[in-house]
Amino acid sequence: MSDTGEDDRKQGPVAAEIREDQDIYSEDGSVRSDYLMHVGAAIADRDLLYLRQHVARLHASEMGDLLEAIQAEQRRMLVSLLGDDFDLSALTEVDEAIRLDIVEHLPNDRIAAALGEMDSDDAVYILEDLDQEDQEEILAKLPFTERVRLRRSLDYPESTAGRRMQTEFVAVPPFWTVGQTIDYMREDDDLPESFTQIFVIDPTFKLLGTLDLDRVLRTKRSVKIETIMRETNHPVPAEMDQEEAAQLFEQYDLLSAAVVDENNRLVGVLTIDDVVDVIQEEAEEDLMRLGGVGDEELSDSIGSTSRSRVPWLLVNLLTAFLAASVIALFEATIEQIVALAVLMPIVAGMGGNAGSQTMTVTVRALATRDLDIHNAWRIVRREAGVGLLNGLLFGVLIGIVAGAWFQDVNLGGIIAVAMLINMIAAALAGIMIPLLLDKFGADPAVSSAVFVTTVTDVTGFFAFLGLATWWFGIR
């Protein structure tokens, strides 16, 4: 084993500095500030030597993080300075706004040349966000075979397996021997750079089975493929939603899966690296929708960010008026017992938080298919029990605190009962509302939060103020 310090001394300070900059991340996972400063200075000074040594060699994911960390003008200049040394596959690692900003400043000839060297799934990822006119111009500059493959993927709906698949794969007929298959993989230059499975097809490209590479390597050359292939139990329909395809990978521990059309003809392969991206995107999408912010990205402008948030804020405003109208019904009660105005936000707030907890678990369970018609009522009963238990616990706690605070046992008892009622209502709303929305075809991640909050606010205010009005006999 060689000594690192000795190697640095032999190769000089430049080599040592390059090796030091290979890790561009700080301990918290962000891009190092000193690295960003050096890159910014190199861009400003047009220092091509530094950029080629310290930036062009980055992995696509690292380049993506760098592009997201620097300013828009620096991004464009960096891509321009690197020229052909810039790997366009890094654009698959950035959000849509940054990707479009960079692509818009690149000539279509250069984009076409770069796409021709990419895997088809990465090429489609970049092409799908472009205008139709630019798409057609870029595709026209590609070789016929590449153009047909990319068009076929782009013809599938967005967020489907067909749009995500890689159209480069290895397929052989069942009557070939292992020796013929190995020779084919060694000699054909059009095969994908990396793969783990060989697909077995008939003359019409219908999928017959699959064969793992390790099985090929352990079998004698004279054995026919049809004797060692296994049936493909989990082919992915090209029209299948990408989230459902990801669930197949998770359920059956797949590394790759054949993608087939409606006639069971092999059209592509879905690989685990794409599925990991899908899982991350879907989880992020659910999280963003729960907050009512849609497809917002960090690089979006102030105007577009504001527009994406306005619709659900407007809906929330309307539901807030509904809650306010409940309070207005008990105006006389609040005027006589001012302590109610102090305490009622506690009831509504606790109910809202409890409902959000149940709703989050429910929405995620629906997304992962862990919650369905078969176990729904069992989960409903469980959440109602949780609401009852937590309602008793926090009802007693807030009742004691409120009674001591305002020196009124009656007030403590009223808020305790109201808390119990609202916690049970919150638990039921948190699970029933997403279930009902899902049943009627609406996305529970998008609209559940507003309705659950409305239920807990209205129930909390009505229970607390209604009980107080009844108990104290206020008219």
QUIVEN-V408369 format. One record per helix or strand of 3 or more residues. SS is the DSSP state (~ for helix, > for strand). FROM is the first residue (numbers start at 0). LEN is the number of residues. If there is no record, write none. Layout:
ss=SS from=FROM len=LEN
ss=SS from=FROM len=LEN
This chain:
ss=~ from=3 len=8
ss=~ from=12 len=8
ss=~ from=32 len=13
ss=~ from=47 len=7
ss=~ from=59 len=10
ss=~ from=71 len=14
ss=~ from=87 len=6
ss=~ from=95 len=9
ss=~ from=107 len=8
ss=~ from=119 len=8
ss=~ from=131 len=9
ss=~ from=143 len=12
ss=~ from=160 len=4
ss=> from=170 len=3
ss=~ from=177 len=10
ss=> from=196 len=5
ss=> from=205 len=7
ss=~ from=212 len=5
ss=~ from=224 len=4
ss=~ from=241 len=11
ss=> from=255 len=5
ss=> from=264 len=7
ss=~ from=271 len=19
ss=~ from=301 len=28
ss=~ from=330 len=6
ss=~ from=338 len=29
ss=~ from=375 len=31
ss=~ from=408 len=31
ss=~ from=443 len=29
